[in-house]
Amino acid sequence: MAATPAPGAHAHWSSRFGFLMAAIGSSVGLGNFWRFPYTAGENGGAAFILIYLVCILFIGFPILMAELSVGRYGQASAIGSVAKVAKDNGSRRGWVSIGLAGMIGGILILCFYSVVAGWVSAYIVKMFTGEFTGQESEVVAAAFGSFTENSNQVLFWHTAFMLLTIWVVSKGVTGGIERAASILMPVFFIMLLGMVGYAMIAGDAGAAFNYLFSVDLSEITPATFLAAVGQAFFSIGLGSAIMITYGSYLDKDANIGQSAGIISLADTGVALIAGLAIFPFVFAFPGIEPTAGPALFFQALPSAFAQMPAGEIVGTAFFALALIAALTSSISLLQAVVAWAEENSSWSRGTIAWVFGGFIWLVGTGVVYSMAFFDLLDFISGSIALPLAGLLMAVFMGWVVSKEIARSQLSQASPRLFFFFRISMKFIAPIALTVILVLGLDDRFGFGISEALFGAAG
């Protein structure tokens, strides 16, 4: 076990396993359980997944390599690491906007993410106590609306989740984040495999496999491609300053290409396995549609659990899985801003964690009382801050940072992998992320770009 760093020293992971568990825990979040299934359902199932896998390979994986590289080179927070790379490269300091945009996006995400995680926490209790057992689908679906309208209950669960997140982060990189991830993630994977096994037996496994893996090329549209690019980018947690921060705790001999590959594969695998844990139930019970959208998680699935034998146990396990995923992700989101504040203040780590965590909790209370505020934070973070940070990172690593500096951090990568990385940073990722950024703004403000493109295609 690595020694506790002296005051002012930059922390490092105590083991490769600890780093991978923390990084995988960061990327595996509610996006895998909540967003991925309904996004796949709304965009053609297997057709969406095919494009999603291609986007992970050509966009997500290379940007993850870039963020880990910048973090390890800089050995500082996201902003500090970008500043050091820019300085040593002889570039303008303004590139620190990469870390700034990512950090702001991450803060905004956590403000509403903690509220959704609070919903998940509440549903663990609802499932465990058998509140929905034997209830009709309409009753279970209506219960979610009643719950979210009870602001005091939602505030309680939002508060409880944020307290737990702050407490873990306050304990430090190795003593808090790494230790929590090293315990929670193995438990998570064991529970997830158990859930899939049960779903295969109790649900309609054949229909789920067909839906997820039988590709109908006629279902691939520009909208499918756009949704897949967005999911691939956000699923791994890119653009939010997390992976730059986590990369800064890596030792110089860590194989970044290999680590990025493991993290990408783990995140993608969890998303697909989560589909196999969810869709067998969806197809096994009447009245539940894979295209149910966001309601799939808190309305359709609880309805299925309410109708099956031992549904309260299965439902409790399912939402416990989602809570573990949410917690490991929220820890990383808070850590990104705590790392920056530690560099720029004389406060103790504990004080910083509680101050910034308290601020995020306070903003999150606005989400509790206003879904319009929820949507606004989601838009600013998901459609502006994160894509912008990712776009800037791709341009920075592809067109600004010297080949020598990039190669110094990817020295263990084969020539072919490094060539692939450079091509993605120069051309593929910037184009894809520009499209996401433009169409995200278009969707909000109605410039008519999406309608023109999709109308021409369809």
Buried (B, 14 or more C-beta within 10 A) or exposed (E): EBEEBEEEEBBBBBBBBBBBBBBBBBBBBBBBBBBBBBBBBBBBBBBBBBBBBBBBBBBBBBBBBBBBBBBBBBBBBBBBBBBBBBEEBEBEEEBBBBBBBBBBBBBBBBBBBBBBBBBBBBBBEBBBEBBBBEBEBEEBBEBBEEBBEEEEBBBBBBBBBBBBBBBBBBBBBBBBBBBBBBEBBEEBBEBBEBBBEBBBEBBBBEBBBBBBBEBEEEBBBBBBBBBBBBBBBBBBBBBBBBBBBBBBBBEEEBBBBEBBBBBBEBBBBBBBBBBBBBBBBBBBBEEBEBEBBEBBBBBBBBBBBBBBEEBBBBBBBBBBBBBBBBBBBBBBBBBBBBBBBBEEEEEEBBEBBBBBBEEBBEBBBBBBEEEEBBEBBBBBBBBBBBBBBBBBBBBBBBEBBEEEBBBEBBEEBEEEBBEBBBBBBBEBBBEBBBBBBBBBBBBBEEEEBBEEBBEEEE
